[in-house]
Amino acid sequence: MTFDELVRALRAIDGLREKGKLYPNFHFRSRPFLHFHVSERAIYADVRFGGDFERVPASTPQERRDLLRRVRDHVAAQRIPQGGLPGRW
């Protein structure tokens, strides 16, 4: 998976909103969620899977596939059930 393919796949995830201009930067639930750091030596994504950002390598095709899987899993786990939040007992 190329970097461009990764970015296209991230753009297709329902719930992520792209906010960046130079490098892709995504928000989830109106909060900063994922942004990239690109240098001559490596590409990293800082992703907010919990409270703080976690640095995730994204230089190789396998690292990018792993990042995409983790992001998809996280977003899917955070979705509210179709009927809304469960009622109080």
Helices and strands as residue ranges (DSSP letters): H 3-11, E 16-18, E 25-28, E 31-38, E 43-47, E 54-57, H 61-78
